[in-house]
Amino acid sequence: MKKISILIPCYNEELNVEPMAEALVNMFATDLPNYDYEIVFIDNDSKDMTRPKLRKLCAENKKIKAIFNAKNFGQFNSPYYGMLQTTGDCTISMVCDFQDPVEMVPKYVREWENGYKIVIGIKTSSKESKIMYFLRSCYYKLIKKFSDVEQIEHFTGSGLYDKAFIQVLRDLKDPKPFLRGIVGELGFERKEIPYEQPKRRAGKTSNNFYRLYDAAMLSITSYTKIGLRIATIAGAIFSAISMLIAIVYLILKICMWDQFPAGMAPVTIGMFVIASIQLFFIGLLGEYILNINDRVMNRPLVIEAERINFDTDEEKSEEA
């Protein structure tokens, strides 16, 4: 009997972990009864009642497992690490707030059985803010246009990954993984399934401007050179313009010494404009350096505080 692993990252999801576990257990009973399964929750240091509820779920059902991180290791490391801990013939990653519909799981499995080692969900529309969806669309198109590798539009990471691809992720040893880029760059032939993203079931999203900015910068600095190229080209252009203006001012001043008072305003404005451009590109360069620094330090993806129900797999392997 093939085994399917469901990986669910969570952070402050006390209102969603129990309904999600119930929905998945019912789904396997009705839609996928011929498969064994495990449901792995990886909690990124929640501050609410998420962990007590996960303990309760694990006590009631040994197929439900939990990993508790020692602290919050970020929105990318935790899910990636959780995928590496799964033991199924394939792993399905989905968020805990039901914005990745449970109904997608049987569709993923069907295409997996047809031979695809990667089956992913692609958002064709969303019930979230129309402004946010528009901004995301612009971001995806920008990254896709300037990236050195293939980028997948409106792909959030939700999908099915065969154990062969999970092994690729294990061997990669990337201390700053960006799954969406890795799937496009290193993944097998994939099947894309469109879906409409529903609203969050309950609770408040942990996404904020900083987290969205962090995601955008990680993809830009990992898969594009456009920032550095723009800095180089813009620097050359503005240097040429500044030199031309300086020459024009010098000629006018020499030719009309008394009639052409240069004044301080042009000099001050020019200094502020050039300084602001320099600061912008210094900050952009800093983002690339931060990305390099994170990879050079090669710190572990996650430090576990506790894991529950994983010993059942070890006992089975010893008996075998």
Backbone as a ProteinNet text record, in pm:
[ID]
protein_1_A
[PRIMARY]
MKKISILIPCYNEELNVEPMAEALVNMFATDLPNYDYEIVFIDNDSKDMTRPKLRKLCAENKKIKAIFNAKNFGQFNSPYYGMLQTTGDCTISMVCDFQDPVEMVPKYVREWENGYKIVIGIKTSSKESKIMYFLRSCYYKLIKKFSDVEQIEHFTGSGLYDKAFIQVLRDLKDPKPFLRGIVGELGFERKEIPYEQPKRRAGKTSNNFYRLYDAAMLSITSYTKIGLRIATIAGAIFSAISMLIAIVYLILKICMWDQFPAGMAPVTIGMFVIASIQLFFIGLLGEYILNINDRVMNRPLVIEAERINFDTDEEKSEEA
[TERTIARY]
84.3	0	88.1	64.3	142.6	105	205.5	184.7	196.9	100.6	99.5	125.2	222.2	251.7	189.8	122.9	70.1	149.8	213.4	293.3	218.3	194.8	118.6	198.4	260.2	325.9	220.6	247.2	150.6	220.4	157.3	202.8	79.4	48.8	-69.9	-197.4	-219.7	-336	-427.8	-451.6	-532.4	-674.7	-724.3	-861.5	-870.1	-754.8	-757.1	-697.6	-611.7	-542.5	-640.2	-736.5	-831.1	-922.8	-984.9	-1065.9	-984.4	-859.6	-776.4	-748.2	-711.2	-684.4	-810.1	-923.5	-1049.2	-1082.8	-1064.8	-1095.8	-1005.7	-878.9	-786.5	-814.6	-842.7	-874.5	-1000	-1101.9	-1225.7	-1200.8	-1115.5	-1084.3	-1017.2	-921.8	-856.3	-955.6	-1047.9	-1145.3	-1242	-1278.5	-1378.7	-1318.9	-1215.4	-1162.4	-1038.1	-959.2	-833.6	-822.1	-919	-918	-809.2	-753.1	-652.6	-509.3	-495	-362.8	-342.7	-222.2	-181.6	-142.4	-139.8	-108.3	-46.4	19	62	36	-2.9	-25.5	75.8	167	276.3	254.8	231.3	224.1	362.2	413.4	536.8	504	516.4	476.1	597.7	584.9	696.8	692.4	688.9	692.4	567.8	451.9	325.9	315.5	244.5	227.2	85.4	0.5	-137.7	-155.5	-273.3	-304.7	-280.6	-205.1	-180.5	-113.6	-10.5	65.1	-16.4	-89	-173.8	-274.5	-328.5	-425.9	-358.2	-236.6	-163.3	-129.3	-94.2	-67	-190.7	-305.1	-431.1	-459.9	-439.7	-461.9	-368	-242.6	-143.3	-176.4	-231	-267.8	-386	-474.8	-595.7	-570.6	-471.8	-447.1	-296.6	-240.8	-96.8	-47.2	-139.2	-98.8	-80.1	-120.6	-97.4	29.9	124.1	254.2	278.2	368.2	397	544.9	595.2	729.9	716.1	775.7	771.8	910.7	918.1	1045.7	1084.5	1214.7	1262.5	1234.3	1229	1192.7	1138.2	1103.8	1051.8	1169.4	1173.6	1283.9	1245.4	1135.6	1100.5	1003	947.1	839.1	886.3	1016.5	1068.2	1136.5	1217.5	1293	1204.7	1101.9	1018.9	944.3	870.7	803.4	901	1011.6	1111.9	1166.7	1201.1	1252.5	1147	1021.6	914.5	900.8	916.6	907.8	1017.3	1133.3	1244.6	1221.8	1129.1	1103.4	992.3	927.7	818.1	871.5	788.4	832	748.4	658	568	630.5	557.9	599.9	586.9	506.5	498.4	461.5	489.5	458.6	375.7	266.5	180.3	191.7	232.4	246	125	67.7	-47.3	-54.3	-108.7	-116.5	-232	-227.8	-324.1	-453.9	-458.4	-575	-680.8	-666.1	-761.2	-756.3	-654.4	-641.8	-585.2	-528.2	-499.3	-609.6	-708.8	-826	-790.9	-853.2	-833.2	-876.8	-973.4	-1023.3	-916.6	-807.6	-700.9	-619	-620.1	-534.5	-563.8	-690	-716.6	-674.6	-686.5	-644.1	-493	-421.3	-275.5	-237.6	-301.8	-267.8	-300.3	-410.7	-449.5	-341.3	-291.4	-187.7	-54.4	-29.9	91.1	87.7	-28	-42.4	-31.1	-54.8	-38.6	107.4	195.2	337.3	411.5	341.1	408	469	594.7	660.8	638.1	594.4	558.7	424.2	330.3	198.2	170.3	151.5	138.6	7.3	-37.2	-155.8	-117.5	-191	-166.8	-292.8	-277.8	-392.2	-431.6	-553.9	-604.6	-683.6	-728.9	-800.3	-796.2	-837.3	-832.5	-944.2	-994.5	-1095.6	-1032.4	-899.2	-831.2	-849.4	-784.8	-791.9	-751.6	-833.4	-803	-673.9	-647.9	-524.6	-403.1	-410.7	-300.3	-278.3	-387.1	-373.3	-309	-347.4	-288.1	-139.3	-103	37.6	119.3	60.6	129.7	151.1	48.8	60.4	174.6	183.6	291.9	427.9	434.2	559.9	602.1	508.4	541.9	590.5	524	563.9	702.3	729.8	860.2	971.1	950.3	1050.1	1068.3	958.5	966	1043.1	1026.7	1091.3	1242.2	1284.8	1425.9	1503.2	1435.9	1503.7	1593.9	1701	1792.1	1737	1641.3	1581.2	1430.3	1364.4	1218.6	1151.3	1055.2	975.4	828.5	756.7	618.8	525.1	439.3	348.6	238.4	206.3	96.6	107.5	230.2	257.7	305.9	233.2	264.3	348.3	370.1	442.2	353.1	220.6	127	134.4	149.1	154.2	201.5	212	258.1	398.3	484.6	623.2	658.3	697.7	736.1	858.9	875.2	988.2	1122.2	1124.4	1248.6	1287.9	1188.9	1219.3	1250.1	1183.6	1216.1	1361.7	1410	1551	1642.2	1599.4	1675.5	1687.3	1576.3	1578	1670.9	1672	1760.8	1907.8	1939.2	2077.4	2121.9	2026.1	2058.6	2133.1	2092.5	2157.8	2164.7	2052.6	2044.6	2002.8	2087	2049.9	1947.5	1920.4	1820.7	1732.1	1650.6	1577.4	1456.1	1434.8	1316.2	1250	1154	1097.5	1040.9	974.4	912.8	1016	1131.5	1238	1302.6	1318.5	1382.5	1299.8	1167	1079.2	1096.8	1103.4	1121.2	1259.5	1361.4	1498.6	1543.3	1505.7	1560.2	1454.8	1328.3	1222.8	1207.7	1139.7	1106.8	995.1	956.9	840.1	719.8	643.7	536.3	401.2	298.4	161.4	107.4	48	-7.8	-160.8	-219	-364.6	-416.9	-501.7	-552.8	-657.2	-664.8	-767.4	-788.9	-904.5	-933.2	-899.8	-820	-780.2	-893.5	-944.2	-1051.3	-997.9	-1089.5	-1049.5	-999.2	-923.2	-874.7	-994	-990.2	-1105	-1129.6	-1025.1	-1039.2	-904.8	-909.2	-785.7	-731.1	-618.2	-554.6	-424.8	-403	-281.1	-158.3	-49.1	76.3	157.6	108.3	178.1	162	269.8	267.8	363.5	381.5	466.8	608.3	661	798.6	814.3	720.8	729.9	716.9	626.3	611.1	735.7	791	914.2	1029.3	1036.3	1141.5	1131.8	1008.5	988.5	1029.7	991.2	1025.1	1176.1	1243.3	1388.2	1463	1412.7	1479.1	1475.3	1361.2	1350.8	1432.6	1433.5	1509.3	1658.8	1707.9	1852	1900.8	1809.1	1848.4	1844.8	1754	1731.3	1739.9	1780.5	1795.5	1924.2	1975.1	2088.2	2042.8	1911.6	1860.1	1893.6	1892.3	1921.3	2060.4	2158.9	2297.5	2317.3	2250.9	2264.6	2203.7	2089.1	2026.2	2117.5	2177.4	2267.8	2384.4	2441.2	2555.1	2514	2404.3	2359.4	2315.7	2235.3	2188.1	2305.4	2403	2520.5	2593.7	2608.6	2677	2598.1	2465.7	2381.3	2385.3	2365.3	2362.1	2499.6	2604.9	2739.6	2759.1	2712.9	2725	2643.1	2521.1	2435.5	2498.8	2551.5	2614.4	2735.1	2815.4	2932.1	2890.8	2785.5	2736.9	2686.4	2609.3	2558.2	2673	2773.1	2888.3	2961.3	2977.1	3045.8	2965	2831.2	2744.2	2751.1	2744	2752.6	2886.3	2994.5	3126.9	3136.6	3087.1	3092.9	3010.3	2887.1	2800.1	2862.7	2924.3	2985	3104.9	3185.7	3301.8	3258.4	3155.7	3110	3032	2957.1	2874.1	2903.4	3023.3	3070.3	2983.4	2946.7	2868.8	2718.9	2673.9	2529.8	2477	2561.4	2515.2	2557.7	2477.2	2505.5	2456.2	2550.3	2511.8	2427.6	2461.5	2383.9	2405.6	2348.9	2365.3	2252.5	2139.4	2023.6	2053	2109.2	2137.5	2234.6	2334.3	2433.3	2368.3	2284.5	2218.2	2123.1	2041.5	1946.8	2021	2127.9	2205.3	2264.9	2315	2372.8	2269.2	2148.9	2043.9	1996.8	1983.5	1938.6	2039.8	2166.1	2270.9	2283.6	2275.8	2287.2	2172.7	2050.8	1936.1	1948.1	1998.2	2019.2	2124	2231.1	2335.7	2283.6	2205.2	2150.8	2060.2	1979.2	1889.1	1967.9	2069.5	2144.8	2239.4	2284.6	2361.1	2272.6	2146.1	2051.5	2024	2008.5	1983.8	2104.7	2223.3	2344.4	2353.7	2308.7	2308	2219.2	2107.7	2018.6	2090.5	2166.5	2243.3	2347.8	2413.8	2517.8	2457.2	2339.3	2271.2	2238	2192.3	2160.1	2284.9	2395.6	2522.4	2566.2	2552.3	2594.6	2518.2	2387	2305.5	2351.6	2389.5	2431.5	2571.9	2658.1	2794.7	2796	2710.5	2707.3	2660.5	2574.8	2532.9	2476.5	2390.8	2326.9	2217.7	2177.5	2071.5	1939.7	1859.1	1729.8	1642.3	1637.4	1548.1	1614.7	1592	1627.4	1496.7	1483	1360.2	1361.8	1245.5	1227.5	1165.7	1080.5	1010.3	948.3	935.7	858.1	772.5	654.5	555.8	511.3	504.9	454	548.3	669.3	763.6	825.5	818.9	875.9	800.3	674.7	596.8	659.5	715.5	782.4	910.2	983.7	1107.2	1078	968	931.5	895.3	824.4	784.4	906.4	1004.9	1123.3	1205.2	1208.7	1282.8	1215.2	1080.8	1007.2	1027.9	1034.5	1054	1193.9
-119.6	0	125	214.7	337.2	431.4	507.8	598.6	743.1	825.5	966.9	1048.8	1138.2	1228.7	1364.8	1420.9	1556.3	1643.6	1745.7	1836.4	1967.9	2008.2	2129.8	2220.5	2325.1	2422.4	2505.6	2542.5	2625.1	2721.2	2833.5	2933.6	3008.7	2994.4	3056.7	3019.1	2888.6	2837.7	2757.8	2806.3	2732.1	2707.2	2793.3	2778.2	2685.6	2647.4	2572.3	2431.9	2402.8	2273.6	2156.4	2167.2	2056.9	2037.8	2145.4	2126.6	2073.6	2115.6	2066.7	1917.8	1875.4	1733.7	1650.4	1697.2	1624.5	1615.4	1726.2	1727.1	1630.3	1623.9	1535	1388	1357.6	1219.1	1172.6	1256.8	1222.6	1207.7	1293.5	1287.1	1154.5	1109.4	981.7	865.8	874.7	767.4	755.6	868.4	867	866.1	946.9	963.8	880.6	849.3	775.7	660.6	570.8	464.9	359.4	353.2	250.9	296.6	408.3	461.3	471.8	440.7	473	620.9	679.7	822.6	861.9	976.7	1044.3	1193.3	1259.3	1403.2	1466.2	1543.9	1601.5	1752	1796.3	1938.8	1983.6	2091.5	2149.7	2290.1	2306.9	2432.2	2522.6	2645.6	2739.9	2832.8	2769.5	2843.7	2930.3	2866.3	2938	2988.6	3101.4	3162.7	3146.5	3076.9	3057.7	2912.5	2856.6	2720.6	2615	2649.5	2555	2427.6	2440	2321.9	2229.9	2280.2	2189.6	2113.8	2181.2	2114.7	2009.1	2036.7	1936.8	1815.1	1836.2	1724	1635	1699.2	1625.7	1544.1	1604.6	1534.2	1414.8	1432.1	1324.2	1209.6	1243.7	1139.7	1057.6	1120.9	1053.4	971.4	1011.5	945.3	938.3	817.3	799.6	834.6	847.6	887.2	1038.6	1108.8	1253.1	1277.3	1348.5	1371.8	1521.6	1556.9	1698.5	1719.8	1829.2	1876.8	2017	2039.4	2171	2234.3	2345.3	2415	2484.1	2493.8	2557.9	2707.8	2766.6	2907.2	2924	3045.7	3070.6	3081.4	2989.6	2985.5	3039.8	3112.5	3178.2	3100.2	3170	3115	3016.9	3009.5	2918.8	2796.7	2817.4	2707	2601	2644.4	2550	2452.6	2500.3	2405.3	2314.9	2371.8	2294.1	2182.4	2216.6	2116.3	2009	2051	1955	1854.6	1900.2	1809.3	1703.2	1741.8	1646.9	1539.8	1563.3	1467.4	1368.2	1385.8	1296.7	1162.5	1058.9	922.6	856.5	930.8	871.3	853.6	785.3	771.1	903.4	992.6	1129.4	1219.6	1346.9	1445.3	1556.5	1589.6	1700	1811.7	1928.7	2045	2136.1	2178.2	2268.5	2349.6	2470.7	2557.1	2515.4	2564.4	2519.7	2598.7	2709.5	2798	2768.5	2656	2610.7	2693.2	2778.4	2849.9	2759.3	2646.9	2537.4	2434.7	2426.5	2341.8	2194.4	2131	1987.7	1906.5	1957.8	1887.3	1871.2	1945.7	1934.9	1806.9	1749.5	1633.8	1515.7	1472.4	1361.3	1393	1519.2	1558.1	1544.7	1588.3	1571.4	1424	1339.5	1197.2	1131.8	1170.7	1112.9	1139.4	1263.1	1295.9	1229.7	1214.5	1142.8	999.1	934.3	797	789.8	902.2	906	921.7	937.4	939.6	1068.2	1172.9	1298.4	1291.5	1330.2	1329	1459	1561.8	1688.4	1733.3	1758.9	1808.9	1930.2	2046.9	2169.1	2240.8	2319.4	2400.7	2541.2	2592.7	2726.7	2810.6	2922.5	3010.6	3082.5	3061.3	3136	3257.7	3255.8	3369.4	3351.1	3453.7	3448.1	3531.2	3483.9	3558.9	3653.6	3664.5	3761.8	3900.8	4000.1	4137	4144.2	4211.6	4223.9	4302.3	4397.5	4476.1	4385.7	4300.5	4210.3	4112.1	4061.4	3966.8	4034.4	4159.8	4234.8	4258	4296.3	4320.4	4192	4080	3951.4	3917.5	3944	3916	3995.7	4123.3	4208.3	4155.5	4114.3	4061.4	3934.9	3841.3	3716.7	3743.5	3835.6	3866.1	3930.3	4017.3	4082	3979.3	3889.8	3788	3694.5	3656.3	3565.1	3627.6	3757.4	3825.9	3835.8	3858.6	3887.7	3771.5	3661.3	3551.8	3474.4	3419.3	3336.6	3195.5	3154.2	3020.7	3035.3	2924.9	2927	2964.3	3054.1	3091.6	3061	3013.4	2968.6	3072.9	3128.6	3234.1	3176.2	3249.8	3217.1	3075.7	3036.6	2909.4	2940.5	2891.7	2925.4	2818.6	2706.2	2595.2	2475.7	2496	2385.8	2287.5	2160.3	2059.9	1926.6	1832.1	1696.8	1678	1618.4	1596.1	1449.5	1380.3	1240.2	1227.1	1108.7	1087.3	1105.2	1086.6	1108.4	1255.8	1344.6	1487.8	1529.3	1467.5	1495.3	1459.7	1352.8	1316.1	1421.2	1479.2	1589.8	1704.7	1736.4	1843.7	1809.6	1682.8	1641.5	1658.4	1622.4	1628.8	1772.4	1861.4	1999.1	2073.1	2050.8	2114.7	2266.5	2326.5	2471.8	2534.1	2618.5	2677.6	2789.5	2833.7	2939.7	2898.7	2793.8	2737.4	2821.7	2829.9	2896	2794.4	2719.7	2603	2636.9	2750.8	2786.8	2797.5	2852.6	2860.7	2726.7	2645.4	2514.2	2423.3	2427.5	2343.9	2379.5	2510.2	2552.6	2522.4	2528.7	2512.7	2366.9	2287.2	2152.2	2042	2079.7	1980.1	1895.5	1781	1693.2	1756.9	1685.7	1729.8	1735.3	1840.8	1862.4	1881.2	1862.2	1887.2	2002.8	2100.4	2216.1	2207.3	2221.2	2213.4	2349.4	2413.7	2545.8	2534.7	2636.6	2642.9	2787.5	2812	2944.2	2941.5	3035	3038.4	3094.6	3014.8	3065.2	3159.7	3220.7	3305.9	3218.6	3279.8	3212.3	3168.7	3044.8	2992.4	3066.3	3084.8	3149.1	3204.1	3296.2	3352.1	3462.3	3516.1	3627.2	3579.4	3616.5	3575.5	3636.7	3560.6	3611.4	3686.9	3688.2	3763.1	3912.4	3983.7	4128.6	4183.2	4314.9	4375.4	4319.5	4303.1	4256.7	4115.6	4026	3887.5	3881.8	3962.6	3965.2	4023.9	4127.5	4187.6	4088.1	4012.1	3912.1	3806	3762.2	3662.7	3718.5	3842.8	3903.5	3918	3965.4	3985.3	3853	3748	3618.4	3566.9	3580.2	3532.5	3619.8	3751.6	3841.7	3816.3	3806.9	3791.1	3649.3	3551.1	3412.8	3378.9	3442.7	3397.2	3506.7	3628	3732.4	3810.8	3868.1	3959.9	4102	4118.6	4244.5	4362.1	4340.1	4450.5	4505.6	4417.2	4460.8	4520.5	4462.4	4515.7	4655.6	4676	4808.5	4909.7	4867.7	4957.7	4999.5	4904	4934.4	5027.5	4994.4	5074.6	5213.2	5218.7	5348.5	5434.8	5371.6	5447.4	5508.8	5431.2	5482.1	5596	5577.8	5680.7	5810.7	5801.4	5923.2	5988.9	5909.2	5966.6	6047.8	5993	6063.5	6191.8	6183.3	6302.8	6409.1	6366.2	6460.7	6527.6	6450.7	6505.7	6605.8	6571.9	6661.5	6793.2	6784.7	6905.7	6990.9	6924	6998.1	7074.1	7008.7	7073.6	7191.9	7172.5	7281.1	7399.8	7371.5	7478.9	7552.1	7475.8	7537.3	7628.1	7581.2	7661.1	7788.7	7773.3	7890.5	7991.8	7941.7	8032.4	8106.1	8036	8099.3	8203	8168	8257.7	8377.6	8357	8465.1	8475.5	8516.2	8517	8602.7	8719	8810	8787.8	8741.9	8726.5	8588.3	8495.2	8357.3	8318	8357	8313.7	8169.8	8078.8	7937.4	7914.7	7976.2	7958.4	7822.3	7805.8	7681.4	7580.5	7627.9	7538.4	7418.6	7438.1	7321.5	7223.6	7278.3	7191.8	7109.5	7175	7105	6997.3	7034.2	6938.1	6818.8	6848.1	6740.4	6646.7	6702.1	6620	6526.9	6581.9	6499.9	6389.7	6423.4	6322.8	6209.2	6244.7	6142.4	6059.8	6128.3	6056.4	5957.5	5997.5	5908.1	5786.6	5807.1	5695.2	5599.7	5656.1	5573.5	5492.1	5554.8	5484.1	5369.4	5392.5	5287.6	5165.3	5189.5	5076.2	5014.6	5091.7	5032.9	4936.6	4977.2	4887.8	4762.3	4777.1	4660.5	4567.5	4625.9	4545.5	4472.5	4541	4478.9	4356.1	4357.1	4240.3	4119.8	4141.2	4031.7	3980.1	4072.9	4033.4	3956.2	3998.7	3926.4	3783.6	3768.9	3636.2	3548.8	3606	3531.5	3495.8	3590.5	3569.5	3454.1	3449.7	3341.9	3205.6	3200.2	3072.1	3032.8	3131.6	3101.9	3050.3	3105.5	3061.7	2917.4	2873.2	2732.7	2682.7	2759.7	2719.3	2616.4	2536.8	2437.7	2505.2	2435.4	2490.5	2517.8	2419.6	2425.5	2351.3	2399	2324.7	2278.3	2148.9	2093.7	2102.4	2135.7	2127.8	1993.6	1941.1	1815.8	1760.8	1630.4	1567.6	1456.9	1439.4	1346.9	1246.6	1119.6	1007.2	961.3	1016.9	969	836.8	804.8	679	558.5	577.2	465.5	412.8	503.4	461.9	385	430.8	363	221.5	207.7	76.2	-18.9	32.9	-50	-98.5	-6.4	-43.4	-147.5	-138.1	-236.7	-374.2	-374.1	-501.8	-566.6	-484.6	-537.6	-598.3
0	0	0	-94.5	-100.8	13.4	55.3	167.7	120.8	161.1	126.3	252.4	243.2	354.6	325.6	425.1	415.8	511	459.7	542.3	558.5	683.1	710.4	804.5	752.5	840.2	911.8	1036	1107.4	1202.8	1222.4	1318.2	1367	1494	1554.3	1478	1464.8	1391.4	1483.6	1604	1700.3	1652.3	1563.5	1514.3	1392.7	1337.6	1211.9	1219.1	1318	1316.2	1331.4	1421.4	1440.3	1319.9	1265.5	1144.1	1026.3	1013.7	904.1	918.8	1040.3	1063.5	1036.7	1082.7	1061	912.6	840.5	697.3	621.2	657.4	587.7	619	745.3	783	710.2	703.9	633	483.2	429	286.3	250.6	334	307	319.4	414	433.7	315.9	256.3	150	9.7	-14	-148.8	-177.8	-74.3	-95.6	4.5	6.6	108.1	86.2	-33.2	-63.6	-37.5	31	60.7	211	254.2	390.6	392.5	509.8	514.3	647.6	647.7	769.5	749.9	857	853.8	948.3	891.8	970.6	984.9	1106.5	1136.7	1186.1	1131.5	1185	1235.4	1366.6	1430.4	1449.4	1398.1	1396.7	1518.6	1638.4	1765.2	1784.9	1774.7	1796.6	1939.8	1955.3	2087.4	2140.4	2066.5	2111.2	2156.1	2135.9	2180.8	2072.4	1970.3	1861.4	1911.8	1991.4	2035	2125.8	2225.8	2303.7	2217.4	2117	2030.1	1942.7	1900.8	1822.6	1908.6	2034.3	2125.2	2138.5	2149.1	2161.7	2036.2	1919.9	1793.7	1780.3	1817.6	1807	1902.8	2019.2	2115.9	2065.9	1991.4	1944	1816	1737.9	1609.5	1585.7	1585.6	1570	1429.9	1336.2	1201.8	1189.7	1292.7	1298.2	1378.6	1319.4	1381.8	1393.9	1483.2	1504	1529.9	1475.8	1505.2	1561.9	1678.9	1741.8	1730.1	1659.5	1645.3	1775.6	1799.9	1922	1920.5	1802.2	1785.5	1644.2	1609.1	1474.7	1377.1	1280.4	1185.1	1048	1041.3	916.5	831.3	734.7	652.9	546.5	520.1	418.1	478.2	581	639.7	701.3	774.5	848.6	756.5	654.3	563.7	489.6	445.8	372.5	461	584.4	677.9	704.5	719.6	743	629.9	505.8	391.4	397	447.7	454.5	560.5	653.2	761.7	727.8	614.4	576.9	529.4	537.6	505.2	396.1	334.8	236.5	99	11.2	-127.9	-202.2	-149.6	-199.2	-81.9	-96.4	8.2	-51.7	15.3	-27.9	74.4	28.2	116.2	98.8	210.8	206	334.3	325.1	441.8	531.4	655.1	755.9	755.7	683.4	691.5	584.7	514	412.3	283.8	267.4	140.1	30.8	71.2	-22.1	-0.7	-90.1	-65.6	-48.1	49.3	73.5	-48.5	-123.9	-241.9	-349.9	-337.5	-436.9	-418.5	-299.3	-269.7	-363	-377.6	-471.2	-615.3	-655.2	-790.2	-805.1	-701.5	-703.7	-717	-635.4	-632.9	-767	-828	-956.8	-1062.3	-1067	-1165.2	-1129.9	-1001.5	-957.7	-1006.8	-995	-1042.9	-1195.7	-1263	-1408.4	-1449.6	-1352.3	-1384.9	-1352.6	-1312.2	-1280	-1139.7	-1128	-997.9	-920.1	-990.6	-926.5	-981	-891.4	-929.9	-840.5	-900.3	-821	-851.5	-755.7	-773.3	-817.7	-915.7	-967.7	-945.5	-876.3	-852.1	-981.3	-1025.7	-1140.3	-1096.2	-973	-913.4	-762.4	-691.8	-546.6	-486.6	-373.7	-300.4	-197.3	-202.8	-117.9	-177.5	-120.4	-170.4	-316.7	-396.9	-539.4	-561.3	-473.7	-485.4	-461.8	-356.9	-327.8	-442.9	-499.3	-610	-730	-756.1	-866.8	-843.3	-720.4	-688.6	-699.8	-654.7	-668.4	-816.5	-898.1	-1041.7	-1104.2	-1066.3	-1118	-1072.8	-946.8	-892.7	-967	-988.7	-1057.6	-1199.9	-1268.6	-1406.1	-1410	-1310.4	-1305.1	-1282.7	-1185.8	-1155.8	-1274.9	-1336.7	-1450.8	-1566.8	-1585.6	-1698.2	-1679.6	-1555.8	-1532.1	-1469.5	-1438.2	-1370.9	-1466.4	-1410	-1488.8	-1509.6	-1425.1	-1436.3	-1446.9	-1477.2	-1492.4	-1360.4	-1367.6	-1251.7	-1281	-1179	-1197	-1138	-1221.7	-1175.4	-1087.1	-980.9	-889.4	-831.6	-805.7	-739.1	-597.7	-497.9	-358.9	-289.3	-355.8	-293.2	-267.4	-276.1	-254.4	-370.6	-337.4	-441.7	-389.5	-480.5	-447.9	-503.9	-421.1	-459.7	-433.9	-538.6	-526.5	-436.3	-375.6	-284.7	-355.8	-488.4	-563.1	-559.5	-567.8	-559.7	-416.8	-320.1	-179.1	-151.8	-214.5	-197.4	-259.5	-372	-431.4	-332.1	-263.7	-164.3	-48.1	-6.8	103	63.3	-60.4	-106.7	-134.6	-151.3	-190.2	-79.3	44.7	160.3	144.2	107.6	90.8	223.3	285.8	415.1	403.5	282.8	261.3	144.4	161.7	48	7.8	-121.5	-177.1	-268.3	-212.2	-280.1	-416.3	-428.5	-555.6	-667.3	-633.6	-733.3	-759.7	-654	-668.8	-758.7	-744.5	-827.9	-975.1	-1004.1	-1142.1	-1196.4	-1109.4	-1153.6	-1159.2	-1058.2	-1044.6	-1052.4	-1061.8	-1053.6	-1178.8	-1159.6	-1272.2	-1355.2	-1462.9	-1539.7	-1446	-1454.3	-1357.1	-1427	-1347.8	-1391.3	-1308.4	-1374.3	-1305.2	-1305.6	-1187	-1172.7	-1126.1	-1203.1	-1163.5	-1052.1	-969.8	-865.8	-823.2	-764.8	-708.2	-559.6	-517.3	-376.3	-291.6	-195.9	-109.8	-2.9	70	181.4	297.1	381.5	501.5	585.6	636.6	710.1	841	920.7	1051.1	1093.8	1189	1240.6	1151.5	1192.8	1122	1059.9	935.8	867.6	934	934.6	990.8	886.6	761.3	656.9	680.3	671.7	680.3	575.4	575.5	472.5	479.4	599.2	612.5	556.8	587.7	540	388.5	331.2	186.8	119.8	182.2	130.5	135.6	245.9	261.7	152.7	122.7	16.9	-118.9	-145	-273.5	-288.9	-183.8	-190.9	-203.9	-137.1	-147.8	-290.6	-355.7	-493.7	-588.6	-564.5	-652.5	-639.4	-515.7	-495.8	-524.9	-522	-549.2	-697.2	-771.8	-908.9	-1014.9	-977.3	-1078.5	-1055.6	-1164.3	-1157.9	-1189.6	-1206.2	-1257.9	-1166.5	-1033.4	-942.7	-962.4	-970.3	-989.4	-1128.2	-1229	-1364.3	-1374	-1310.2	-1311.2	-1242.4	-1129.5	-1057.8	-1146.6	-1218.8	-1306.3	-1419.8	-1486.2	-1601.3	-1555.9	-1446.9	-1397.1	-1353	-1286.9	-1244.5	-1362	-1469.7	-1588.9	-1653.5	-1661.8	-1725.4	-1645.9	-1513.2	-1431.5	-1423.3	-1430.1	-1433	-1560.6	-1673	-1800.4	-1800	-1745.1	-1738.6	-1649.7	-1534.7	-1442	-1506.9	-1579.4	-1647.2	-1754.5	-1827.4	-1933.1	-1873.9	-1765.8	-1700.8	-1648.2	-1588.9	-1536.3	-1647.6	-1762.9	-1875.3	-1926.3	-1938	-1984.8	-1889.6	-1759.5	-1660.3	-1670	-1688.2	-1697.9	-1820.1	-1934.8	-2057.4	-2043.8	-1988.2	-1971.5	-1875.9	-1769.8	-1672.9	-1733.1	-1813.7	-1876.6	-1979.9	-2058.6	-2164.4	-2109.5	-2001.8	-1943.8	-1794.5	-1763.6	-1624.7	-1533.8	-1578.4	-1494.3	-1507	-1624.5	-1647.8	-1605.4	-1568.6	-1537.9	-1395.7	-1296.7	-1157.8	-1137.4	-1113.2	-1099.4	-975.1	-865.5	-742.8	-679.1	-560.4	-485	-507.3	-558.6	-573.5	-663.4	-784.3	-868.9	-804.1	-734.5	-669.9	-559.6	-477.4	-366.9	-417.7	-518.4	-574.2	-634.3	-708.2	-768.4	-665.1	-555.7	-450.5	-388	-359.8	-299.5	-394.1	-523.3	-620.7	-630.3	-645.9	-659.4	-531.9	-416.1	-288.4	-269.7	-307.7	-292	-382.9	-504.3	-596.6	-540.5	-486.5	-427.8	-309.7	-223.1	-106.9	-149.1	-253.3	-301.2	-346.7	-426.8	-481	-378.6	-282.5	-172.8	-94.1	-70	-1.3	-81.3	-213.6	-299	-299.4	-306.7	-299.7	-166.2	-59.8	72.6	78.6	5.2	2.6	-57.3	-164.2	-223.4	-125.7	-56.5	39.2	156	203.1	311.4	268.6	144.4	92.5	89.1	41.5	38.5	180	272.1	410.7	475.3	452	508.4	458.3	332.2	275	321.2	336.2	379.6	523.5	609.9	749.5	762.1	667.2	660.6	794.2	853.5	977.3	947.8	1047.7	1024.3	989.1	910.4	870.6	993.1	1083.3	1199.2	1315.5	1435.6	1556.3	1620.1	1637.5	1694.3	1847	1901.9	2046.5	2085	1994.1	2025	1897.2	1890.4	1783.6	1844	1787.9	1844.7	1738.8	1777.8	1697.3	1586.4	1579.5	1479.7	1522	1651.3	1699.5	1646.3	1603.9	1549.2	1420.4	1338.8	1215.4	1246.6	1350.2	1388.1	1438.5	1515.7	1567.5	1453.4	1352.9	1238.9	1162.8	1142.4	1067.1	1141.7	1276.8	1357	1349.6	1351	1343	1206.9	1103.5	967	954.1
[MASK]
++++++++++++++++++++++++++++++++++++++++++++++++++++++++++++++++++++++++++++++++++++++++++++++++++++++++++++++++++++++++++++++++++++++++++++++++++++++++++++++++++++++++++++++++++++++++++++++++++++++++++++++++++++++++++++++++++++++++++++++++++++++++++++++++++++++++++++++++++++++++++++++++++++++++++++++++++++++++++++++++

